[in-house]
Amino acid sequence: MVITNIKTKNKKGSHVGIMIATIIFIGFVIFLLYTFRSPFKIEADKKYLVESLEKSIDGEIEGNILIVTITNSTARGINEDCLIVQTSDYGLSPEYSYVFVEDEDNEGVDYLFDSGEIEVSWEEGNNFYKIYHSPEEINSNTLKSSLTCQAGVIGSVENQNYYFESKIMTFVGNYSTNYTNLKNILSFPRGNEFGFSFDFLNGTTVGAELVEVDFDFYIKDKDVYYFDTFGVKKRGVLTIFVW
C-alpha cells in the first residue's frame, strides 16, 4: 500500500511538472515571437496607424472650398476689363462668404464680390479664371473699379478641401496643451503615440520635433496646398510619425 501510494503521488507530480513545463515552453515561444517579430509586420501596423491618423488630422485642419471656373464668351473688347458671373447660377450658399480668385497661372487676381455678383479683373491674354468660395476666412485684393464687364461663361463647379494656416495653428496649440484629449478626439488607439509637423512655404516649421528613438516608428510626408492667413494659396509639407 505504501508503494502504491508513492507511485500515485509520483504520477500526479509528473503531470503537474509536464503542465508547468508546457506553460513555460508556450510562454517562451510567445516571447520569441514578440521579440523577433517580422519588421514587415511592424511596418504594416505603423503604416496603417499613420494612414488612419492622417485622415483624422485632415478633418481637423482642412476646410471646404467651392471652386468655380469661368472664361470669356467672345474676344475681349477695347473697353472691357472684367468678367462678371451671378453666384445664383451655381447655387452659392450664404456661408461661403470669403472669396479668392486666380488666373490660369495660379496668380491672385483682383475681384469685386457684391450683391450676388462677382466681377473678375480681366487682363489681356488671360481667358481662364478660378473663383474660390469658402466659409473659412481667406482674403484677396478687391477690384477697385471697372469699365465694362462681359458676361463670363461658367465652366466646372466642384467642392475641394484645402488646409488652412489658421486651422493648422489651432491644431498645434491643442497638441501642445492637451495631447491626451486630442488623441481621444482623433480616436487614436491607446498604447501608441504620435507626432506631427507642418512646413510652411516661408521655411517656418510648427509642431512636434522628430527625434531619434530606439523603438519602432513610422513616418510619412505629404505635399499639400494650404491657404495662409492672407488668403494666398501656397504649398506646404505635412509630416506625421507614430510609435
Backbone as CSV, one residue per row, in Angstrom:
resi,resn,N_x,N_y,N_z,CA_x,CA_y,CA_z,C_x,C_y,C_z
1,MET,0.825,-1.201,0.000,0.000,0.000,0.000,0.849,1.236,0.000
2,VAL,1.910,1.167,0.713,2.784,2.338,0.776,3.402,2.608,-0.571
3,ILE,3.826,1.518,-1.207,4.457,1.679,-2.524,3.446,2.207,-3.526
4,THR,2.229,1.636,-3.445,1.176,2.110,-4.359,0.909,3.592,-4.158
5,ASN,0.846,4.023,-2.928,0.617,5.442,-2.641,1.744,6.294,-3.199
6,ILE,2.941,5.826,-3.048,4.097,6.593,-3.549,4.039,6.709,-5.064
7,LYS,3.677,5.620,-5.748,3.600,5.663,-7.213,2.526,6.635,-7.682
8,THR,1.400,6.593,-6.993,0.314,7.518,-7.348,0.750,8.963,-7.175
9,LYS,1.451,9.237,-6.111,1.940,10.589,-5.843,2.928,11.033,-6.910
10,ASN,3.777,10.142,-7.334,4.764,10.485,-8.366,4.087,10.779,-9.700
11,LYS,3.008,10.012,-9.981,2.282,10.259,-11.233,1.688,11.651,-11.261
12,LYS,1.074,12.010,-10.136,0.491,13.350,-10.072,1.565,14.404,-10.222
13,GLY,2.676,14.157,-9.568,3.764,15.126,-9.671,4.282,15.248,-11.086
14,SER,4.355,14.160,-11.791,4.853,14.210,-13.169,3.884,14.958,-14.070
15,HIS,2.570,14.787,-13.806,1.575,15.514,-14.599,1.695,17.021,-14.378
16,VAL,1.837,17.407,-13.142,1.990,18.829,-12.826,3.259,19.378,-13.451
17,GLY,4.307,18.587,-13.391,5.574,19.032,-13.974,5.472,19.225,-15.472
18,ILE,4.761,18.286,-16.114,4.580,18.413,-17.567,3.783,19.653,-17.912
19,MET,2.729,19.914,-17.135,1.907,21.095,-17.377,2.712,22.375,-17.215
20,ILE,3.508,22.417,-16.136,4.334,23.612,-15.903,5.350,23.802,-17.024
21,ALA,5.962,22.685,-17.421,6.953,22.758,-18.498,6.317,23.236,-19.800
22,THR,5.083,22.713,-20.036,4.377,23.118,-21.262,4.054,24.606,-21.245
23,ILE,3.583,25.104,-20.093,3.256,26.526,-19.967,4.500,27.383,-20.163
24,ILE,5.584,26.965,-19.560,6.848,27.710,-19.708,7.283,27.731,-21.166
25,PHE,7.141,26.577,-21.822,7.554,26.480,-23.228,6.716,27.411,-24.104
26,ILE,5.382,27.368,-23.893,4.494,28.229,-24.689,4.812,29.702,-24.444
27,GLY,5.022,30.039,-23.176,5.378,31.420,-22.852,6.665,31.844,-23.509
28,PHE,7.629,30.912,-23.554,8.913,31.219,-24.183,8.749,31.442,-25.680
29,VAL,7.903,30.604,-26.312,7.646,30.759,-27.750,6.997,32.105,-28.040
30,ILE,6.002,32.476,-27.206,5.343,33.780,-27.385,6.344,34.908,-27.233
31,PHE,7.222,34.776,-26.252,8.258,35.795,-26.042,9.155,35.919,-27.265
32,LEU,9.548,34.767,-27.824,10.407,34.804,-29.012,9.683,35.429,-30.193
33,LEU,8.401,35.061,-30.361,7.638,35.620,-31.480,7.495,37.132,-31.347
34,TYR,7.289,37.622,-30.133,7.150,39.057,-29.910,8.487,39.765,-30.095
35,THR,9.532,39.139,-29.565,10.854,39.770,-29.626,11.375,39.837,-31.050
36,PHE,11.133,38.758,-31.799,11.673,38.686,-33.157,10.567,38.818,-34.197
37,ARG,9.619,39.718,-33.916,8.551,39.974,-34.876,9.119,40.425,-36.213
38,SER,8.443,40.059,-37.261,8.887,40.475,-38.591,8.839,41.992,-38.701
39,PRO,9.925,42.609,-39.164,9.908,44.066,-39.342,8.862,44.511,-40.348
40,PHE,8.511,43.603,-41.273,7.484,43.946,-42.259,6.116,44.059,-41.591
41,LYS,5.850,43.175,-40.602,4.588,43.249,-39.866,4.518,44.529,-39.056
42,ILE,5.627,44.887,-38.413,5.678,46.120,-37.625,5.423,47.326,-38.519
43,GLU,6.073,47.351,-39.671,5.916,48.477,-40.591,4.484,48.576,-41.096
44,ALA,3.869,47.412,-41.390,2.484,47.418,-41.874,1.545,47.971,-40.813
45,ASP,1.765,47.588,-39.552,0.925,48.087,-38.466,1.053,49.598,-38.319
46,LYS,2.292,50.082,-38.324,2.533,51.510,-38.161,2.022,52.297,-39.365
47,LYS,2.172,51.722,-40.548,1.683,52.386,-41.755,0.177,52.572,-41.682
48,TYR,-0.520,51.534,-41.201,-1.974,51.635,-41.062,-2.331,52.741,-40.068
49,LEU,-1.590,52.818,-38.958,-1.848,53.848,-37.959,-1.675,55.239,-38.558
50,VAL,-0.601,55.427,-39.320,-0.330,56.735,-39.927,-1.436,57.114,-40.903
51,GLU,-1.847,56.184,-41.745,-2.875,56.486,-42.742,-4.212,56.803,-42.083
52,SER,-4.529,56.084,-41.016,-5.763,56.364,-40.291,-5.680,57.718,-39.588
53,LEU,-4.525,57.990,-38.986,-4.327,59.265,-38.302,-4.353,60.428,-39.285
54,GLU,-3.803,60.217,-40.465,-3.784,61.270,-41.494,-5.196,61.734,-41.832
55,LYS,-6.114,60.785,-41.976,-7.496,61.140,-42.284,-8.125,61.938,-41.144
56,SER,-7.803,61.545,-39.908,-8.358,62.252,-38.753,-7.809,63.672,-38.664
57,ILE,-6.510,63.825,-38.915,-5.894,65.162,-38.876,-6.458,66.034,-39.990
58,ASP,-6.648,65.440,-41.170,-7.232,66.194,-42.287,-8.570,66.804,-41.879
59,GLY,-9.350,66.028,-41.152,-10.659,66.517,-40.723,-10.583,67.706,-39.787
60,GLU,-9.432,67.856,-39.110,-9.257,68.957,-38.163,-8.686,70.214,-38.810
61,ILE,-7.873,70.077,-39.835,-7.164,71.252,-40.375,-7.573,71.603,-41.807
62,GLU,-8.498,70.838,-42.385,-8.998,71.157,-43.712,-10.276,71.972,-43.626
63,GLY,-10.521,72.731,-44.676,-11.775,73.454,-44.832,-12.269,73.268,-46.254
64,ASN,-13.577,73.337,-46.443,-14.154,73.118,-47.762,-14.138,74.389,-48.591
65,ILE,-13.841,74.227,-49.867,-13.840,75.354,-50.803,-14.608,74.962,-52.060
66,LEU,-15.482,75.856,-52.498,-16.205,75.671,-53.761,-15.402,76.380,-54.857
67,ILE,-14.981,75.635,-55.864,-14.154,76.195,-56.940,-14.983,76.283,-58.217
68,VAL,-15.065,77.483,-58.748,-15.829,77.744,-59.970,-14.882,78.277,-61.034
69,THR,-14.859,77.652,-62.196,-14.023,78.152,-63.295,-14.897,78.956,-64.257
70,ILE,-14.324,80.058,-64.745,-15.052,80.883,-65.721,-14.111,81.271,-66.859
71,THR,-14.697,81.580,-67.996,-13.942,82.052,-69.148,-14.793,83.073,-69.892
72,ASN,-14.253,83.609,-70.955,-14.981,84.609,-71.734,-15.758,83.948,-72.857
73,SER,-16.827,84.617,-73.295,-17.647,84.067,-74.380,-17.212,84.583,-75.750
74,THR,-16.700,85.802,-75.777,-16.217,86.393,-77.034,-14.873,87.068,-76.782
75,ALA,-14.270,87.585,-77.841,-12.982,88.260,-77.706,-13.127,89.495,-76.815
76,ARG,-12.068,89.851,-76.143,-12.069,90.988,-75.221,-12.228,92.295,-75.991
77,GLY,-13.252,93.074,-75.620,-13.479,94.357,-76.270,-12.494,95.409,-75.793
78,ILE,-12.439,96.525,-76.491,-11.480,97.591,-76.166,-11.680,98.109,-74.751
79,ASN,-12.909,98.330,-74.342,-13.190,98.897,-73.030,-13.538,97.847,-71.969
80,GLU,-13.484,96.590,-72.325,-13.829,95.537,-71.366,-12.615,95.172,-70.516
81,ASP,-12.811,95.225,-69.211,-11.694,94.891,-68.324,-12.112,93.944,-67.207
82,CYS,-13.302,93.332,-67.318,-13.715,92.370,-66.297,-14.710,91.387,-66.870
83,LEU,-14.790,90.229,-66.190,-15.814,89.225,-66.464,-16.751,89.180,-65.260
84,ILE,-18.030,89.031,-65.515,-18.999,89.031,-64.433,-19.843,87.757,-64.470
85,VAL,-20.075,87.177,-63.277,-20.944,85.998,-63.169,-21.890,86.189,-61.984
86,GLN,-23.035,85.534,-62.063,-24.006,85.557,-60.976,-23.812,84.305,-60.113
87,THR,-23.645,84.497,-58.802,-23.428,83.343,-57.921,-24.669,82.447,-57.834
88,SER,-25.825,83.002,-58.139,-27.047,82.192,-58.128,-27.031,81.141,-59.236
89,ASP,-26.204,81.382,-60.264,-26.124,80.431,-61.373,-25.445,79.131,-60.957
90,TYR,-24.709,79.152,-59.849,-24.111,77.896,-59.367,-24.490,77.630,-57.906
91,GLY,-25.580,78.238,-57.471,-26.167,77.902,-56.175,-25.268,78.116,-54.985
92,LEU,-24.609,79.278,-54.901,-23.692,79.554,-53.798,-24.452,79.717,-52.478
93,SER,-24.008,78.990,-51.446,-24.619,79.116,-50.123,-24.103,80.373,-49.426
94,PRO,-24.925,81.004,-48.595,-24.545,82.265,-47.939,-23.293,82.151,-47.073
95,GLU,-23.053,80.965,-46.470,-21.898,80.851,-45.571,-20.559,80.875,-46.317
96,TYR,-20.579,80.691,-47.633,-19.341,80.751,-48.414,-19.062,82.206,-48.790
97,SER,-18.785,83.002,-47.773,-18.707,84.451,-47.963,-17.307,84.973,-48.277
98,TYR,-16.294,84.109,-48.162,-14.918,84.537,-48.450,-14.531,84.092,-49.857
99,VAL,-13.820,84.963,-50.561,-13.529,84.737,-51.977,-12.045,84.951,-52.255
100,PHE,-11.544,84.133,-53.162,-10.181,84.279,-53.674,-10.229,83.905,-55.145
101,VAL,-9.533,84.664,-56.000,-9.584,84.423,-57.447,-8.165,84.257,-57.990
102,GLU,-7.998,83.263,-58.879,-6.715,83.012,-59.536,-6.893,82.990,-61.045
103,ASP,-5.800,83.318,-61.758,-5.825,83.173,-63.204,-5.268,81.798,-63.578
104,GLU,-5.062,81.565,-64.876,-4.612,80.245,-65.325,-3.186,79.934,-64.901
105,ASP,-2.443,80.942,-64.459,-1.078,80.733,-63.961,-1.038,80.646,-62.430
106,ASN,-2.205,80.496,-61.828,-2.338,80.407,-60.365,-1.873,81.665,-59.639
107,GLU,-1.990,82.802,-60.299,-1.677,84.086,-59.686,-2.962,84.742,-59.207
108,GLY,-2.900,85.397,-58.027,-4.061,86.075,-57.498,-4.548,87.183,-58.411
109,VAL,-5.869,87.339,-58.497,-6.497,88.318,-59.386,-7.468,89.183,-58.574
110,ASP,-7.510,90.469,-58.895,-8.459,91.366,-58.232,-9.893,91.002,-58.618
111,TYR,-10.822,91.267,-57.693,-12.218,90.956,-57.958,-13.103,91.880,-57.123
112,LEU,-14.377,91.897,-57.443,-15.386,92.608,-56.663,-16.547,91.649,-56.421
113,PHE,-16.885,91.422,-55.155,-17.961,90.493,-54.787,-19.035,91.286,-54.064
114,ASP,-20.190,91.439,-54.715,-21.237,92.262,-54.115,-22.596,91.873,-54.689
115,SER,-23.579,91.748,-53.804,-24.984,91.525,-54.196,-25.146,90.340,-55.152
116,GLY,-24.478,89.246,-54.845,-24.655,88.037,-55.652,-23.952,88.063,-56.989
117,GLU,-23.068,89.042,-57.202,-22.306,89.122,-58.444,-20.810,89.148,-58.132
118,ILE,-20.042,88.551,-59.022,-18.580,88.621,-58.906,-18.025,89.181,-60.209
119,GLU,-17.296,90.282,-60.067,-16.590,90.867,-61.205,-15.110,90.536,-61.053
120,VAL,-14.566,89.884,-62.058,-13.166,89.444,-62.029,-12.354,90.295,-63.006
121,SER,-11.253,90.842,-62.509,-10.375,91.639,-63.363,-9.889,90.806,-64.546
122,TRP,-10.138,91.313,-65.753,-9.829,90.561,-66.978,-8.628,91.198,-67.654
123,GLU,-7.516,90.505,-67.583,-6.287,91.026,-68.173,-6.100,90.484,-69.578
124,GLU,-5.448,91.270,-70.391,-5.176,90.884,-71.774,-4.394,89.576,-71.800
125,GLY,-4.891,88.620,-72.583,-4.191,87.343,-72.735,-4.617,86.282,-71.739
126,ASN,-5.349,86.664,-70.699,-5.856,85.686,-69.727,-7.355,85.484,-69.944
127,ASN,-7.721,84.249,-70.255,-9.122,83.967,-70.537,-9.695,82.849,-69.663
128,PHE,-8.992,82.516,-68.597,-9.447,81.439,-67.721,-9.183,81.816,-66.269
129,TYR,-10.223,81.704,-65.442,-10.082,82.109,-64.036,-10.759,81.093,-63.123
130,LYS,-10.247,80.993,-61.905,-10.832,80.125,-60.877,-11.261,80.985,-59.695
131,ILE,-12.529,80.842,-59.332,-13.072,81.565,-58.189,-13.203,80.588,-57.022
132,TYR,-12.585,80.921,-55.899,-12.649,80.074,-54.705,-13.615,80.704,-53.702
133,HIS,-14.636,79.959,-53.323,-15.562,80.393,-52.266,-15.340,79.515,-51.040
134,SER,-15.269,80.147,-49.866,-15.024,79.365,-48.663,-15.727,79.957,-47.449
135,PRO,-16.176,79.099,-46.518,-16.689,79.596,-45.238,-15.549,79.952,-44.288
136,GLU,-14.325,79.485,-44.622,-13.139,79.827,-43.830,-12.593,81.167,-44.298
137,GLU,-11.995,81.889,-43.384,-11.533,83.240,-43.710,-10.333,83.221,-44.655
138,ILE,-10.522,83.752,-45.844,-9.443,83.998,-46.798,-9.641,85.398,-47.358
139,ASN,-8.553,86.050,-47.636,-8.627,87.428,-48.107,-7.916,87.568,-49.445
140,SER,-8.303,88.532,-50.203,-7.690,88.770,-51.503,-7.848,90.231,-51.866
141,ASN,-7.110,90.646,-52.905,-7.253,92.011,-53.399,-8.633,92.190,-54.032
142,THR,-9.223,93.344,-53.812,-10.531,93.601,-54.405,-10.406,94.540,-55.589
143,LEU,-11.330,94.396,-56.500,-11.344,95.213,-57.706,-11.882,96.599,-57.367
144,LYS,-11.046,97.625,-57.559,-11.425,98.987,-57.158,-12.492,99.575,-58.081
145,SER,-12.309,99.420,-59.365,-13.281,99.957,-60.321,-13.131,99.215,-61.644
146,SER,-14.152,99.280,-62.439,-14.100,98.611,-63.733,-14.792,99.471,-64.771
147,LEU,-14.476,99.195,-66.025,-15.114,99.933,-67.112,-16.371,99.198,-67.564
148,THR,-16.165,98.127,-68.312,-17.296,97.354,-68.822,-17.022,95.877,-68.619
149,CYS,-18.001,95.174,-68.096,-17.841,93.742,-67.856,-18.553,92.924,-68.931
150,GLN,-17.893,91.874,-69.339,-18.506,90.909,-70.238,-19.026,89.746,-69.396
151,ALA,-20.167,89.203,-69.770,-20.712,88.064,-69.043,-19.787,86.865,-69.173
152,GLY,-19.329,86.363,-68.045,-18.449,85.205,-68.065,-19.225,83.918,-68.270
153,VAL,-18.533,82.929,-68.779,-19.122,81.623,-69.014,-18.639,80.681,-67.913
154,ILE,-19.584,80.127,-67.162,-19.229,79.221,-66.069,-18.880,77.849,-66.621
155,GLY,-17.727,77.336,-66.186,-17.292,76.009,-66.613,-17.624,74.970,-65.556
156,SER,-16.606,74.517,-64.841,-16.819,73.495,-63.810,-17.140,74.126,-62.464
157,VAL,-17.874,73.371,-61.641,-18.196,73.770,-60.271,-17.964,72.545,-59.398
158,GLU,-17.012,72.627,-58.470,-16.707,71.457,-57.645,-16.249,71.862,-56.249
159,ASN,-16.454,70.945,-55.317,-16.013,71.151,-53.937,-14.682,70.440,-53.708
160,GLN,-13.747,71.118,-53.058,-12.462,70.529,-52.700,-12.096,70.969,-51.285
161,ASN,-11.227,70.177,-50.647,-10.742,70.515,-49.315,-9.305,71.003,-49.380
162,TYR,-9.026,72.055,-48.637,-7.675,72.603,-48.543,-7.332,72.814,-47.075
163,TYR,-6.039,72.765,-46.785,-5.583,73.104,-45.443,-5.625,74.620,-45.267
164,PHE,-5.836,75.045,-44.016,-5.830,76.461,-43.690,-4.826,76.708,-42.569
165,GLU,-4.008,77.734,-42.739,-2.986,78.030,-41.735,-3.609,78.254,-40.360
166,SER,-4.743,78.917,-40.315,-5.395,79.190,-39.028,-5.782,77.883,-38.336
167,LYS,-6.289,76.910,-39.089,-6.666,75.625,-38.514,-5.432,74.826,-38.091
168,ILE,-4.371,74.936,-38.862,-3.126,74.242,-38.519,-2.594,74.746,-37.183
169,MET,-2.599,76.056,-36.999,-2.077,76.633,-35.760,-2.957,76.262,-34.561
170,THR,-4.257,76.183,-34.781,-5.149,75.742,-33.707,-4.841,74.299,-33.319
171,PHE,-4.597,73.465,-34.308,-4.267,72.061,-34.054,-2.950,71.945,-33.299
172,VAL,-1.963,72.750,-33.668,-0.676,72.755,-32.968,-0.876,73.112,-31.503
173,GLY,-1.713,74.118,-31.259,-1.977,74.530,-29.885,-2.623,73.422,-29.071
174,ASN,-3.572,72.702,-29.680,-4.225,71.593,-28.985,-3.251,70.461,-28.701
175,TYR,-2.351,70.217,-29.631,-1.344,69.162,-29.437,-0.419,69.516,-28.280
176,SER,-0.059,70.791,-28.190,0.900,71.226,-27.166,0.286,71.289,-25.779
177,THR,-0.993,71.672,-25.699,-1.595,71.926,-24.394,-2.481,70.794,-23.879
178,ASN,-3.035,69.979,-24.783,-3.954,68.926,-24.334,-3.829,67.705,-25.240
179,TYR,-2.647,67.106,-25.209,-2.331,65.978,-26.095,-3.267,64.790,-25.856
180,THR,-3.520,64.461,-24.591,-4.363,63.305,-24.276,-5.774,63.475,-24.821
181,ASN,-6.349,64.646,-24.647,-7.687,64.908,-25.155,-7.709,64.873,-26.684
182,LEU,-6.644,65.371,-27.300,-6.567,65.373,-28.760,-6.537,63.943,-29.291
183,LYS,-5.828,63.054,-28.606,-5.802,61.645,-29.020,-7.214,61.056,-28.994
184,ASN,-7.990,61.428,-28.004,-9.374,60.939,-27.925,-10.214,61.491,-29.065
185,ILE,-10.028,62.778,-29.375,-10.772,63.410,-30.471,-10.465,62.715,-31.795
186,LEU,-9.201,62.350,-31.980,-8.756,61.711,-33.216,-9.008,60.207,-33.224
187,SER,-9.525,59.670,-32.109,-9.741,58.221,-31.968,-8.450,57.442,-32.200
188,PHE,-7.355,57.982,-31.686,-6.058,57.326,-31.838,-5.938,56.235,-30.778
189,PRO,-5.586,54.994,-31.167,-5.612,53.856,-30.236,-4.629,53.994,-29.079
190,ARG,-5.052,53.510,-27.932,-4.198,53.531,-26.751,-2.973,52.644,-26.954
191,GLY,-1.912,52.978,-26.233,-0.684,52.198,-26.353,0.201,52.657,-27.487
192,ASN,-0.249,53.669,-28.231,0.537,54.241,-29.332,0.636,55.748,-29.130
193,GLU,1.657,56.332,-29.705,1.856,57.778,-29.624,2.077,58.322,-31.026
194,PHE,1.867,59.631,-31.173,2.094,60.234,-32.487,2.656,61.644,-32.355
195,GLY,3.241,62.078,-33.427,3.708,63.455,-33.530,3.474,63.942,-34.950
196,PHE,3.541,65.223,-35.142,3.357,65.767,-36.487,4.060,67.117,-36.568
197,SER,4.324,67.533,-37.791,4.864,68.879,-38.016,4.351,69.370,-39.362
198,PHE,4.380,70.684,-39.542,3.954,71.268,-40.818,4.994,72.300,-41.242
199,ASP,5.469,72.147,-42.474,6.455,73.071,-43.045,5.730,74.051,-43.963
200,PHE,5.750,75.330,-43.586,5.149,76.367,-44.417,6.125,76.792,-45.522
201,LEU,5.588,77.449,-46.538,6.398,77.840,-47.695,7.525,78.790,-47.311
202,ASN,7.317,79.599,-46.268,8.345,80.571,-45.879,9.476,79.961,-45.055
203,GLY,9.440,78.628,-44.870,10.507,77.962,-44.137,10.209,77.707,-42.672
204,THR,9.095,78.233,-42.185,8.702,78.018,-40.790,8.153,76.603,-40.606
205,THR,8.572,75.937,-39.541,8.066,74.609,-39.195,7.414,74.668,-37.828
206,VAL,6.203,74.145,-37.723,5.488,74.105,-36.442,5.127,72.659,-36.131
207,GLY,4.887,72.380,-34.856,4.508,71.038,-34.449,5.564,70.383,-33.596
208,ALA,5.513,69.070,-33.521,6.440,68.312,-32.685,7.767,68.109,-33.413
209,GLU,8.836,68.067,-32.649,10.158,67.829,-33.218,10.412,66.330,-33.298
210,LEU,10.841,65.869,-34.462,11.137,64.452,-34.644,12.549,64.166,-34.140
211,VAL,12.663,63.301,-33.146,13.962,62.942,-32.583,14.213,61.460,-32.819
212,GLU,15.487,61.062,-32.799,15.836,59.667,-32.988,15.436,58.853,-31.756
213,VAL,14.828,57.719,-32.005,14.395,56.834,-30.917,14.898,55.427,-31.192
214,ASP,14.928,54.605,-30.143,15.428,53.243,-30.262,14.328,52.234,-30.565
215,PHE,13.066,52.683,-30.577,11.976,51.759,-30.836,11.386,52.015,-32.209
216,ASP,10.444,51.144,-32.595,9.881,51.183,-33.939,8.973,52.387,-34.139
217,PHE,9.151,53.095,-35.237,8.245,54.177,-35.587,8.117,54.250,-37.094
218,TYR,7.081,54.920,-37.558,6.810,55.049,-38.991,6.523,56.511,-39.277
219,ILE,7.049,57.010,-40.381,6.913,58.428,-40.708,6.406,58.583,-42.143
220,LYS,5.575,59.608,-42.357,5.049,59.886,-43.692,5.041,61.381,-43.944
221,ASP,5.514,61.785,-45.116,5.471,63.173,-45.565,4.434,63.304,-46.675
222,LYS,3.703,64.419,-46.672,2.695,64.651,-47.707,2.742,66.096,-48.176
223,ASP,2.921,66.284,-49.485,2.881,67.626,-50.070,1.427,68.069,-50.203
224,VAL,1.139,69.274,-49.746,-0.239,69.760,-49.748,-0.283,71.229,-50.166
225,TYR,-1.481,71.696,-50.479,-1.740,73.131,-50.649,-2.444,73.639,-49.395
226,TYR,-2.128,74.852,-49.011,-2.823,75.470,-47.887,-3.047,76.949,-48.182
227,PHE,-4.029,77.517,-47.507,-4.283,78.954,-47.598,-3.698,79.610,-46.354
228,ASP,-2.831,80.601,-46.566,-2.258,81.295,-45.413,-3.262,82.310,-44.860
229,THR,-2.859,83.049,-43.852,-3.776,83.971,-43.184,-4.155,85.160,-44.055
230,PHE,-3.433,85.358,-45.161,-3.765,86.453,-46.092,-4.590,85.956,-47.272
231,GLY,-4.982,84.666,-47.231,-5.803,84.118,-48.300,-5.027,83.712,-49.525
232,VAL,-3.710,83.576,-49.398,-2.872,83.179,-50.532,-2.661,81.668,-50.491
233,LYS,-2.884,81.018,-51.623,-2.696,79.574,-51.699,-1.217,79.249,-51.887
234,LYS,-0.705,78.372,-51.021,0.719,78.042,-51.055,0.916,76.537,-50.878
235,ARG,2.142,76.099,-51.110,2.480,74.690,-50.935,3.161,74.485,-49.585
236,GLY,2.868,73.363,-48.950,3.487,73.019,-47.674,3.680,71.517,-47.577
237,VAL,4.265,71.085,-46.464,4.504,69.658,-46.251,4.009,69.269,-44.861
238,LEU,3.123,68.268,-44.826,2.657,67.714,-43.553,3.439,66.448,-43.267
239,THR,4.008,66.349,-42.074,4.741,65.164,-41.646,4.059,64.536,-40.446
240,ILE,3.791,63.246,-40.524,3.150,62.504,-39.428,4.045,61.330,-39.056
241,PHE,4.248,61.105,-37.762,5.014,59.941,-37.336,4.357,59.317,-36.106
242,VAL,4.388,58.001,-36.051,3.771,57.271,-34.940,4.770,56.260,-34.379
243,TRP,4.592,55.917,-33.114,5.408,54.895,-32.488,4.617,54.180,-31.396
